[in-house]
Amino acid sequence: MLIKLALGLAIGSTVIGANAQPSDIQAKKPNSAYLQDSNGIVVRSAYGLCWRTGTWLTADAVLGCDGELTPPIANPTAPAIATLPTQAATPAVQPEPQRCDFLVTLENDQTFPFNSTTLAKAAKERIDQEVLPRLARCTHIESIRITGHTDLLGPEKYNQQLSYKRAANLAAYLKSKNITSAIIALGAGATQPVKVCNNKLTRSKLIQCLAPNRRLTIEIKDQSSQ
């Protein structure tokens, strides 16, 4: 029987040098087209090559001698993974710029005690709740104008100074609340009354009647209104 050396080496195995002891390869049972010893181990050369018989065919190949002779699948690829449609992110809605043209009037009897320049607690609470939140939403404030007004009782010069000091104290309070826009404090005295009362009234009733004239106005001016 003709015997020939196997032409193929085991796939992924290292070429075995001369005089090296190759690992044992079990021959196929019951028939094998390779030369084998009494233990059914394929006989190999000193270089690790398997000895084939003259009847060897491709179908008789074994791993370690000739490996799998069927051609591999070229460039196998996994099937595409189906992806769920993603919902487009909704862009954040930017708030519209807040226009800052508004006027707030504080009645003086609520903001200052009669004939006093000390800002009352009620005035501070109204500013904190009504004025400061509106200012916080403004983006382009040109100026804040605070004007103090008095009634006609008392000397003209005194009333002008009293109205200015009240306006200045309110401006200082706004600055203490981190308002950095330009603030203008003015004193108009009794020159811009909003109510006229009968001078024949008793003093207490006249003071009560003239209360709307004792006031502070806070005028916010927007740059875009120019």
PyMOL commands that set and color helices and strands:
alter all, ss='L'
color gray80, all
select helices_A, chain A and resi 58-60+108-111+121-136+156-176+203-209+211-213+223-225
alter helices_A, ss='H'
color red, helices_A
select strands_A, chain A and resi 3-5+51-53+102-107+141-149+183-187+215-222
alter strands_A, ss='S'
color yellow, strands_A
deselect
rebuild
show_as cartoon
